[in-house]
């Protein structure tokens, strides 16, 4: 009695050569915002979780002490400049009379040295004014990049200290663009280097449950060493993330496209069976008997397997009903779509 089976043809097609991994989303840049001057925090100009632009005002430190310091520095500079100008004029007068012998060289040298000292004092006061202006500018703490602001860690009214590493005001993460980091086994390293040398490699990142909406990016980094503990090498892909689908800290499924294998022989994954001697398929012959055929497998795709050796294009392989088969048995091919069957009639 013929055994009913479902079959599929062996087809020749182009198959993408891909690597799959689990990746972790990382911010393109992360900045921990700190105060650069000491003073009272007088205002917070944003909300937690808000998208901020580079240059946006985030915090304000009481500027009054720094305004007073700047005015004092400017006044000192003005006084030193006046004294310097007077010393220069005096040095010029002494120079002209010293050449005629009316004053001693020692007196002239003393006046000239005083003028040079005042010039140095003016340069120091100019630096003090610039420093005071800079400190006053630091009272307005602005975003250094486009990104998403995290939790506010210091509220209005607190005294903040300059460059206090223990008191970060807020952390900003840049999410457009954004990175996805993942690792692949080291045996793929030669292929990676070969294909990276010729073109940009496309990377797809998919959030679990959102398989129909992958994000597209490009491989941008290959680590310079293999992790000896795991035998893997780290890679990093850059995504524009214009829609902000990817978020720092997420885990995503990663698909790295290396190249395309042309003319590959492909069968459904259901057709492949595993025996004591390795993988095999049942091939349906023209007389509707089956033949046991050992095969050498290549890479797998989503719904199919590449067969490197053992079958030919156009042959039919059994993809359902193998458990009731043995070599040489008679089969009938069930057409699942139309509900028809082909039988061998003597």
C-alpha positions in Angstrom: 0.0 0.0 0.0 1.3 3.4 -1.0 2.2 5.8 1.8 0.8 9.3 1.5 3.5 12.0 1.7 4.0 15.7 1.1 6.9 16.6 -1.1 8.9 19.7 -2.1 11.1 20.2 -5.1 14.8 20.9 -4.8 15.2 24.4 -6.1 18.2 26.5 -7.1 18.2 30.0 -5.7 20.4 32.8 -4.3 20.8 32.5 -0.5 22.0 35.2 1.8 25.0 34.4 3.9 24.1 35.7 7.4 25.2 35.7 11.0 22.7 35.9 13.8 23.3 37.0 17.4 21.7 38.6 20.4 22.7 42.3 20.7 22.5 45.0 23.3 21.5 48.6 22.4 23.9 51.3 23.7 23.8 55.1 23.5 25.9 56.7 20.8 27.3 59.0 23.5 26.7 59.4 27.2 27.5 62.5 29.1 27.3 62.9 32.9 26.6 66.6 33.4 28.4 68.2 36.4 28.9 71.7 37.7 32.2 73.5 36.8 31.8 76.1 39.5 30.6 76.1 43.1 27.3 77.8 44.0 23.6 77.6 44.7 21.5 75.8 42.1 18.8 78.4 41.4 16.8 76.7 38.5 16.2 73.5 36.6 15.2 74.2 33.0 14.0 70.8 31.7 11.9 67.8 32.7 13.1 64.3 33.3 13.0 62.2 30.2 12.8 65.2 27.9 14.6 65.3 24.6 17.1 68.1 24.7 19.2 69.8 22.0 22.8 70.8 22.1 23.1 74.2 23.7 19.7 74.0 25.6 19.9 75.5 29.1 19.6 72.8 31.7 20.6 74.3 35.1 21.4 77.8 36.4 23.8 78.5 39.3 23.5 81.8 41.2 25.6 84.1 39.0 25.8 87.1 41.5 29.1 86.1 43.1 30.7 85.6 39.7 29.4 88.8 38.3 31.0 90.7 41.3 34.2 88.8 40.7 34.2 89.8 37.1 33.6 93.4 37.9 36.5 93.4 40.4 38.8 91.7 37.8 37.8 94.3 35.2 38.5 97.2 37.6 41.9 95.8 38.5 42.7 95.5 34.8 41.6 99.1 34.2 43.9 100.3 37.0 46.9 98.3 35.9 46.4 99.5 32.3 46.4 103.1 33.4 49.6 102.5 35.5 51.2 100.7 32.6 50.5 103.6 30.1 52.0 106.1 32.6 55.0 103.9 33.1 55.5 103.6 29.3 55.4 107.4 28.9 57.8 107.8 31.8 60.2 105.2 30.3 60.1 107.1 27.0 61.0 110.4 28.7 63.8 108.9 30.7 65.1 107.2 27.6 65.4 110.5 25.7 67.2 112.3 28.6 69.4 109.3 29.5 70.9 109.4 26.0 71.9 113.1 26.7 73.4 112.1 30.1 70.9 114.0 32.2 69.9 110.9 34.2 72.0 107.8 35.1 71.6 104.5 33.2 70.6 103.0 36.5 67.7 105.3 36.9 66.6 104.6 33.3 66.8 100.8 33.8 64.7 101.1 37.0 62.0 103.0 35.2 62.0 100.6 32.2 61.9 97.6 34.4 58.8 99.1 36.2 57.1 99.5 32.9 57.8 95.9 31.9 56.5 94.7 35.3 53.3 96.6 34.8 52.9 95.2 31.4 53.2 91.7 32.9 50.6 92.7 35.5 48.2 93.8 32.8 48.5 90.4 31.0 47.9 88.6 34.3 44.8 90.8 34.9 43.5 90.1 31.4 43.8 86.4 32.2 41.9 87.0 35.4 39.1 88.7 33.6 38.9 85.9 31.1 38.8 83.4 33.9 36.0 85.4 35.7 34.0 85.6 32.5 34.4 81.8 32.0 33.2 81.1 35.5 30.2 83.3 35.0 29.5 81.5 31.8 29.6 78.2 33.7 26.7 79.4 35.8 24.5 78.5 32.9 24.9 74.7 32.4 23.9 73.7 28.9 23.4 70.4 27.1 26.6 69.3 25.3 24.8 67.2 22.8 21.4 66.2 21.4 19.8 63.4 23.5 17.4 62.3 26.1 17.8 63.6 29.7 17.6 61.1 32.5 16.6 61.7 36.1 17.4 65.0 37.8 19.8 64.2 40.6 20.2 67.6 42.2 17.2 69.8 42.9 16.9 73.6 43.0 18.3 75.1 46.2 21.2 72.7 46.6 24.8 73.9 46.8 26.8 72.3 44.0 30.5 71.9 43.9 32.9 72.3 41.0 33.7 69.0 39.3 32.1 67.0 42.1 32.4 63.4 40.7 29.9 62.1 43.4 27.2 64.6 42.5 26.2 64.3 38.8 23.4 66.7 37.9 21.9 64.6 35.1 22.9 62.0 32.6 22.2 62.6 28.9 22.1 59.7 26.3 22.4 60.4 22.6 20.0 58.0 20.9 20.1 59.3 17.3 22.2 57.7 16.0 22.6 54.7 18.3 24.8 51.6 18.7 23.9 47.9 18.8 26.7 45.8 20.2 26.9 42.0 19.7 29.4 39.2 19.5 30.0 36.3 17.0 32.2 33.2 17.2 35.8 33.8 16.2 35.7 31.3 13.3 33.7 34.0 11.4 36.5 36.5 11.7 38.2 35.8 8.3 34.8 36.2 6.5 34.1 39.4 8.4 37.4 41.0 7.6 37.1 39.9 3.9 33.7 41.4 3.4 34.3 44.5 5.5 37.3 45.4 3.3 35.1 45.6 0.2 31.9 47.3 1.4 29.6 48.4 4.2 27.8 45.4 5.8 24.1 45.7 6.5 22.8 44.8 10.0 19.2 44.3 11.0 18.1 44.7 14.6 14.7 43.4 15.6 12.9 43.9 18.9 11.4 40.5 20.1 7.7 40.5 19.1 8.3 43.1 16.4 9.9 40.8 13.8 8.0 42.6 10.9 9.6 45.9 11.7 13.4 45.5 11.7 15.7 48.5 12.1 18.5 48.8 9.5 22.0 49.9 10.2 25.6 49.3 9.1 28.5 47.5 10.8 30.8 50.2 12.1 33.2 48.5 14.5 35.2 45.2 14.8 37.1 44.8 18.0 40.9 44.5 17.8 41.0 41.3 20.0 39.1 38.0 20.5 37.8 37.4 23.9 39.8 34.4 25.1 37.3 33.5 27.7 34.3 33.1 25.3 36.0 32.6 21.9 34.0 35.5 20.5 34.7 38.9 19.0 32.7 42.0 19.6 31.1 44.0 16.9 29.2 47.2 16.8 26.6 48.5 14.3 25.3 52.1 13.9 21.6 52.8 13.4 20.1 56.2 12.5 17.2 55.4 14.9 15.2 58.3 13.4 12.0 56.8 15.0 13.7 56.1 18.3 12.6 52.5 18.3 15.9 51.3 19.7 16.5 52.4 23.3 19.7 52.1 25.4 19.8 48.8 27.4 17.4 46.9 25.1 18.2 43.4 24.0 17.5 42.8 20.3 17.9 40.0 17.7 20.7 40.9 15.2 21.1 39.7 11.7 24.4 40.6 9.9 24.4 40.1 6.1 27.8 39.1 4.8 27.1 38.1 1.1 24.9 36.1 -1.1 25.5 32.5 -2.2 24.5 32.1 -5.8 23.0 28.9 -7.3 22.5 27.1 -3.9 20.3 24.0 -3.8 17.6 24.6 -1.2 15.0 22.3 0.4 12.5 22.9 3.3 14.0 22.3 6.7 11.3 19.7 7.3 12.8 17.4 4.6 16.0 16.9 6.6 16.2 13.9 8.8 19.0 12.8 11.0 20.2 9.2 11.3 23.1 7.3 12.7 25.3 8.3 9.7 24.2 11.9 9.7 21.6 13.9 7.8 19.6 12.4 5.0 16.5 12.9 2.9 14.0 10.7 1.1 14.0 11.4 -2.6 10.8 10.4 -4.6 11.8 8.7 -7.9 9.8 8.9 -11.1 8.2 5.5 -10.4 6.9 6.9 -7.0 9.3 4.9 -4.9 11.6 6.6 -2.3 15.3 6.5 -2.2 17.4 7.1 1.0 19.9 9.8 0.2 22.6 11.0 2.6 23.3 14.7 2.2 25.9 17.3 3.2 24.2 20.4 4.6 25.2 24.0 4.3 23.8 27.0 6.1 20.2 27.3 7.2 17.8 30.2 6.4 14.5 31.0 8.1 12.5 28.2 6.4 15.0 26.3 4.3 18.3 24.5 4.3 21.1 24.7 1.7 22.3 21.2 0.6 25.9 21.2 -0.6 25.9 17.5 -1.8 23.6 14.6 -2.3 20.7 15.9 -4.4 20.1 17.6 -7.7 17.9 20.5 -8.8 14.4 19.4 -9.8 14.3 16.3 -7.6 11.4 15.9 -5.1 12.1 15.3 -1.4 9.7 14.1 1.2 8.9 16.8 3.8 6.1 15.0 5.7 5.5 11.4 6.3 9.1 10.2 6.6 8.5 8.2 9.8 6.5 5.5 7.8 9.0 5.2 5.0 11.8 2.8 4.2 14.0 2.7 1.1 12.1 1.4 -2.0 8.6 1.9 -0.5 5.8 3.0 -2.7 4.3 6.5 -2.0 1.5 8.7 -3.2 2.1 12.4 -3.4 -0.5 14.4 -1.6 -1.2 17.8 -3.1 -2.1 19.7 0.1 -3.5 22.7 -1.7 -5.9 21.0 -4.1 -6.6 17.9 -2.1 -5.5 15.7 -5.0 -3.0 12.8 -5.0 -0.8 11.1 -7.5 -0.6 7.3 -7.3 1.4 4.7 -9.1 -0.9 2.6 -11.2 0.4 -0.7 -12.5 
